[in-house]
Amino acid sequence: MAEATSVIVLNLQQRNQLEAQSDWHSREFPMMYVIFRRRASYEHLRLDDQAAGLLEMMHGTLVHAPLIKTPTRLFDVGCGTGTHTRLLNTAFPDAQVFGVDLSPIPDRPTTANVEFIQGDIRALTKTQDPRFLSNSTGYVFSRLLICGMTGWQDYVNDMTTLLKPRGWLEMQEYDLDWYSYEDGMVESNLWSWLAAFRKEAEKQGWDFNCGSNIKGYMETAGLVDVQRIHYQVPNGTWLASAKPETKRIGAHAAREYGTLYHHAIAKALEKSHSKEAISGFQAEIAVTLGDNERKRALPFTVTIGRKPEA
């Protein structure tokens, strides 16, 4: 799994230059998958760095599902830059691997049995496309659809239909609950910007606690052997002395998430709040997510479930 940690790490000057050039804008998709996006050159690097940090945090374990039999077909849903798709190809070199995303996937070298598809996975499963037939795949992987997926139960139902009997579904997601590492209190419950963001999310059908709720979605969809593996993403490198595997993702969270939500809330609230109110929320984000000395962490949960025999 070393391939994921070999992504380019920009120095601070290079990052600042790309950030200054970044063009934040919205895109219209069948569902609100992308509510904020920077120029692709920066965003692809950010996604690669985040993927590498999360993989290091999980000690190099990308696949948590106990795949007793090597799948011959598998999907990476919301594949982004295709980092995980290629890792899945490395882990299962004889399998046909499909990476699906609503955004264009960057053109990078890959093998013949990896195919990238731009589109809405839920719409694609309703077609007669032979790549998306029911009961056709042994493993479906998805990660960080928290700010893009609406109708989570329907999504999990569709992925369950795609699976073969005894196939596994694996989903890796955050809960947007920043909590004190020292006493466990969810400090973000007191943040007005997040309360406003959550209220709008509920209107759109997003689930900002999908990390915790996916277990219930899987069980409702009929999956069995549903299990959760819990991780903590710190808002800085303060946990690295005790857990060195968190250093990279902690540095990423401290560097990127304040800017990410600064722009996300502006897009999400542009029709429901005044510019003055949004500016106030953005100022609060700078304070709450910019305080990297206070020991806070985000829950990151891996949930796996198996489709039973027919």
N, C-alpha and C positions, 0 to 999 in steps of 0.2 A: 504493500500500500504506500510505499514511499513516493510514488509518482505525485500524489496530491500535495505533498509538502514542497514540491520543487517549483511552485509558481513564483513569478517575479515579485520581489518585495521592493517597492519604491522607497527611495529616501524621502525625507520630509520635503525638500525643495521640489522634487518631481511631483509629489502628491499635491502640493500647493499650486503648482502650475496647472496641473490637470483640473483641479477643483475650480480654479479661476476661470478656466475655459468652459466649464460644464454648463450645459443648457438643460435646465429642468423643465420638463413639459409633460403633458398627459397624452395618453393614447386611448382611442376608443376601441374596446374589444367587446366580444359578446358578453363577458362578465367583467367585473372591475378587477382585472388581474393586475394591471399596472396603474397605480394612482400617482406614482412619482417615478421619474427615470432621469438619470443624468446621461450626458454624452456617453456613448457606448464604450469608448476607450477607457474611461475611468470606471464606469459601472462594471465592466467585465473584470477588471483588476480587483475591484472591491469584492465581487462575488467569489472570485478565485481565492482571495485571501481569507474570506469568511469560511469558505469550504475547508481550506487547509487548517484553519484554527479549530474548527469543530471536530475535524478528524483527529487532530492531535489530542484534543480534550477527551475523546473517546478511545484513546490509546491505539489509534489506527484501525479501529473496528468500524467499518462502514455498514456491513450487513450483520444485524443482530438476530434475524430470524434463523432458526435451526433448520437449514435446508439439507435434509438427509439425502435427497436426490438432487443432483445438479440440474437446474432448470434448463430447458432448451430454448425458451423464449422468456424475456423479461422486459419490464418497462421502468424507465426513470421519468416520472411525471413532474413537470415544472423543472426541467433539467438545466435551465439557465445557460451557462457557458459550456455545458457538457462534461464538466469535470467528473461528476459521479458516474455519468454514463460510461466514460472511458475506464474508470476504476472498476465498474461492474464487468466490463469487457475483459479487463485484466484478470479479475477473479474467476470469471467463467468464459474462457476464451473460445469454447465451442458453442456457446449460446448465441442466439440472435438477440441483440440488444437494441431497443428502441428508446430514444430520448425525445420527449414531447414537451413543447413549450409554446406559449402564445407569441413570444417575442422571437425574432430571428436568432438562431444559434450561430455563434462565430465559427467561421470556417477554419478548422484546425486539423492536422493530420489524425487519421483514425484508421481502423481496420475495416475490411469489407463487410464484416458481420455486425457493424454498428450503423444504424440509420437514424437520422434526426428528422423529425416531423414538426413543422410549425402548424399549430392548430389547437383547438379546444378539445381536450381529451374526452370530456363528457359528450360533446357533439359527435366526435369520431366514433365512440362506442355505439352510437345509435345508427350508424351507417352499415352498409354491407361490405365495407373495406375488409378484406381477409386478415389484415394485420390486427383488427380490433374485434374479432368475433368472440362471443361468449365462450367461457370455459376453455380458453386457448393459451393461457400463459401461467407459468409456474411461480412467478414472483413479480410484485409491483412495489416499487420504491417511490416515495415522495418526501420532499423536505421543504419547509419554510414557505408554505402557501398561505400563511396567516393573514397577510394583507392583500390577498388576491382571490381566495376561494370564497364563494357564496354557496349556501345550501350544502353544508358539510355532510349531512346525513345522506342526501342524494348522491353526493360525490363518492362517499364510502360504499354506498349500495352499487354504484356503477363499477367501481374497481373490484368489488366482490364478484360481480357478474363476469368480469373479464377473466378472473382467476379460474384455473382448473381446480377440480376437487383435490384437496390436500395442498393447494398452492398457498403462498404466504403473502400477506399485505404488510408493509412496513411504512410507518409514517413518523417523521421526526419534526417536532414543532415546539415553538415557544408558547408560554403564557406571558402576556404583557402585565406581569405583576412583579415590580421591582421590590425586593424584600431585603430587610436588614440581615446580613449574614450573622450578626452577633446575637440578635434576639428573635429573629424570624418574623418580625412584624412587617406586613405589607405596606411599606411607606408610600407606594404610589397610589394607594387609596385616597390619599390626601391631596393629590395633584389635580388641579382644576383642568389642565390641558388634557390629561388622560381621560378624565370624566367626560369632557366634551367629545373627544375622539371616540370613546366607547359608545356614546349615545348615537353618534352618526354611524358607527360600525353596525350597530344593531339594526338601524334602518336599512342598511345595504345588505344585511344578511351575513356579515362577517362574524367570525367567532374569535375574539381576542384571548379566549382561554381554550383554544382547540387542543393545545398540548395535553391538558387534563381531560378534555371531553371526548377525545378520539376513542378511548376505550369503550365508552358507552355507545358511540356511533358504530363501532365494529361489532359489538355484541348485538345491537339492534339489527344489523345487516346479516346476522346469522353466523358470524365467524366464531370460532372456538379457540381454546388455548390462548386467549388474549392476555398479553403480559405487557408491563411497562418497565422501562429502565430510565432512571432519573439522573440528570446531570445538572450542574450549576454553572452559569456563565457569569463571571464577575465583571464589574464595570471598571476594570483596570487590571494591573498586574500584581495587586496586593496579595492575592492568594497563591502566587507562583512559588513562594518559598515552601509552602506546605504541599501544594499540588502543582508541580512544574508544568504538567500537561495543559494547564489553563492559561499559561502566559500569553500565547499568541492570540487566542480568541478574546481574552481580557483586554489586551492592547487594542484589538480591532474594535471591540464594543466601545471602549473609551474614546477612540479616535473617530468612529464613524456614526454611531447611533444618534448622537445629538443632531448632527447635520441631516441625517436621514429623516428623523421625525419633525425637524424644523420645516422641511419641505412637504412631508407627507400630510401634516395637519393643515397646511395652507390649501392643498388640493382638496382634501376631504371636506373642509368646512367652508369652501369658497362660496357656496350657494346658501348656506344657513347662518353665517356669521359675518359681521362687518370686518373690514380690513383692520380697524383698530382692535377689535377683540382678538383677531388672529395674531396680530403683532404682540398682544399681551401674552397669549399662549406661547408664542415662540420665545419670548423673553423668559418665561417660566421654564421652558424646555432647556434653555441655555444654562439656567441655574441648576435644575434638578439632574439633568443628564451630564452636565459639565462638572459636577462635584465628584471627582474620581477619588478623592481622599476618603469619602464616606464608604464604608464597606457594604455595597449592595450587590445583589446578584439576581439574574433572571432564571426561572425554571426552564429547562430544556428537556423534553420528554420524548423518548423513543417508544412507540407502541407497535406491537406486532400481533397479528392474528391469522389463524389458519382457516381456510375454507374446508368444511367437513366433506366426507364422502357423500356422493349423490344419493 
